[in-house]
Amino acid sequence: MVDIAVVDYGMGNLRSVQQAVRKVAPGANIIVTGEPDVIASAARVVFPGQGAAPDCMREIRARHLDRVIAGVVGEGKPFLGICMGLQVLFEHSAEGDTPCLGLFQGPVKRFASGLHDAQGNKLKVPHMGWNQVHHGDHPLWAGIAQDARFYFVHSYHVQPSDAGLVQATSDYPQPFVCAAARDNLFAVQFHPEKSAAAGLQLLQNFINWNPV
Amino acid sequence: MLAKRIIPCLDVTAGRVVKGVSFVELRDAGDPVEIAKRYDEQGADELTFLDITASSDDRGIIFRIIEQVAEQVFIPLTVGGGVREVQDVRNLLNAGADKVSINTSAVVNPQLVADASARYGSQCIVVAIDAKQTAPGKWEVFTHGGRKATGLDVIEWAKKMQSLGAGEILLTSMDQDGQKRGFDLALTRAVTDALEIPVIASGGVGNLQHLADGVKQGGADAVLAASIFHFGEYTVQQAKQYMSQQGIEVRL
């Protein structure tokens, strides 16, 4: 019995995600896998990812993971997307003009370059570091302070068509969506596995989450 | 608002954290895993490990250290030192590093930066630049721990590394390193203004005002320091409180 599958499609290092999930679910059977059958059999699915959208989508399709992901989401299993695992759930990414999975409606756009903060300092892209997250009252935010800081590394951000999907925003310098959710699907732009206590709390909440 | 990062740096050799002056006169600072846990508890935003082991025989030690730290510390970990090929990047990421820092090998083989960032993403490729001032407003890239001049201009080199896919620049002033007189602020400002990617200022921190100066005057996105934390002069928390009092956004 696989309790938690961490989806491996060859994009980036999944060890950090695995370590952090193990920390909050020490007795669970956690498997890092790209095998469609194993992912389909898991009770919960974590969908991380790093790198560029065209490469991610190519690897996902080459491994037939697009159908598996749609399948486990459709079955109502708790599903957590992280970083590129948020972005590729949307319809289309401006990064390499890439069609994505389309489980959420809306595009993925790049941060504008040449912007400055209120002090006149240049805002760098990628948006890298600890930023404040303004969140709603979804169960995955339980025990996490309003405006808690999480660790981000990304140059693109999602723009849901439906405001009802938005579960959190951050500012750089304009507000952008950093968490989206619907039913059993929850996805974040930041890295909970690298966000110290707040990140571990979110992962713990995911492990305890039983969406209806 | 995005916080400025404070990054303690652990120079590791033979399984111990050490610190010297301008890369010589090494002094033992303790066990890397214990030190990493302590800095995490104090609120460090990231940790950087530089493997300064000279002998290739001992290179396995850093992997075991990173594996142990990654099991217990859930903040970004950068590891550098002796990274020569894409396989070295892969091995460090598999051991638990989130970012890999490339220094001398980027000069010897710039394609390594392009290949590694194409394969693993820019977010995990840090290019470390050791800079020495050659004239007012001019700095040259040095390699091999600051011993070898390259003839490369630091600003041009940093731009080239950005274009090849570096996600971040770790900028160390060889003139200031270990001197405790503060960062080379003109260098930091020149590089950060020239780039779109984040710049970590390094080399020369002797007190908390130096950290604040690196952000406010140097324009750094993150500040790195070693000895002020290792030898108990200040905690990371004290550094953050000081910077916050100076009006700098930090994660408290």
Boltz contact constraints between the chains, C-beta under 6 A:
constraints:
  - contact:
      token1: [A, 12]
      token2: [B, 121]
      max_distance: 6.0
  - contact:
      token1: [A, 13]
      token2: [B, 93]
      max_distance: 6.0
  - contact:
      token1: [A, 15]
      token2: [B, 96]
      max_distance: 6.0
  - contact:
      token1: [A, 19]
      token2: [B, 70]
      max_distance: 6.0
  - contact:
      token1: [A, 19]
      token2: [B, 71]
      max_distance: 6.0
  - contact:
      token1: [A, 20]
      token2: [B, 74]
      max_distance: 6.0
  - contact:
      token1: [A, 50]
      token2: [B, 121]
      max_distance: 6.0
  - contact:
      token1: [A, 51]
      token2: [B, 121]
      max_distance: 6.0
  - contact:
      token1: [A, 113]
      token2: [B, 196]
      max_distance: 6.0
  - contact:
      token1: [A, 124]
      token2: [B, 196]
      max_distance: 6.0
  - contact:
      token1: [A, 124]
      token2: [B, 197]
      max_distance: 6.0
  - contact:
      token1: [A, 124]
      token2: [B, 198]
      max_distance: 6.0
  - contact:
      token1: [A, 124]
      token2: [B, 221]
      max_distance: 6.0
  - contact:
      token1: [A, 125]
      token2: [B, 196]
      max_distance: 6.0
  - contact:
      token1: [A, 128]
      token2: [B, 198]
      max_distance: 6.0
  - contact:
      token1: [A, 129]
      token2: [B, 2]
      max_distance: 6.0
  - contact:
      token1: [A, 129]
      token2: [B, 3]
      max_distance: 6.0
  - contact:
      token1: [A, 129]
      token2: [B, 5]
      max_distance: 6.0
  - contact:
      token1: [A, 130]
      token2: [B, 3]
      max_distance: 6.0
  - contact:
      token1: [A, 130]
      token2: [B, 45]
      max_distance: 6.0
  - contact:
      token1: [A, 130]
      token2: [B, 251]
      max_distance: 6.0
  - contact:
      token1: [A, 131]
      token2: [B, 2]
      max_distance: 6.0
  - contact:
      token1: [A, 149]
      token2: [B, 251]
      max_distance: 6.0
  - contact:
      token1: [A, 153]
      token2: [B, 123]
      max_distance: 6.0
  - contact:
      token1: [A, 194]
      token2: [B, 75]
      max_distance: 6.0
  - contact:
      token1: [A, 194]
      token2: [B, 76]
      max_distance: 6.0
  - contact:
      token1: [A, 196]
      token2: [B, 74]
      max_distance: 6.0
  - contact:
      token1: [A, 196]
      token2: [B, 75]
      max_distance: 6.0
